Amino acid sequence: MCKAWDDHKKRDIQEGRYLEIYSLVQDGIIEPELGAKRLNMTFADFERAMQKECVKLFSK
């Protein structure tokens, strides 16, 4: 049961990290390409993930 709890906690932390980076991109604090790099994703995957979370890509 302890391992299951640890796995759940890690997933929550990872999800929070993704949402924080999406927010930074949406607010224009970091570029979308950097957000993708920080999450070890291709830009296309990053864009799809943001859209799935109902977040618009910030473009200058």
N, C-alpha and C positions, 0 to 999 in steps of 0.2 A: 504494500500500500504506500510506503514511503516513496518508492520509485515513481509510482503513478502521480503522486503529489508533486514531486520534483519536475516531472515531465509537463504537467499542467502549468506549473509556475513558469517554466522556461518558455512555453508557448505564449503565455500572457505577456511576458517581458518582450519577446520577439514581436508580437502584434503591436505593442505599445511603441516600439522603436519604429516600425513601419509607419504607423499613424503620425508619429512626430515628424518623420522625414517628409511625408506627404504634406503635412501642414507647413513645414518650412518652405517647400517648393511652392505651394499655393500662395503663401504670403510674399513670395518673391525674395526670400532671404537667401536661398540657394537655387542654383540652376537645376532644371530637371535632369540634365545629364549627370550632375554630381550626385543627386539623389539616387539615381539608378546605380551609380558606381558604389555609393555607400552601402547599398543593399545587395551588392553583387548580382545585379540583374542587367539584362540588356535594356536599352531604352524602350524598345517596343513592349517588353514584359512589364516594365515599370509603368508605362503609360496605361496599359490595360489594367494593371492592379489599382492604379489611382482612380480610373474610371469606375472600376468595380466598387470602390469605396465611396463613389459619388463625389469625387474631388476633381475640380478642373485643373488642368495644367496651367501654370502661370507662364505667359509668354510676354517677352518684352518687345 
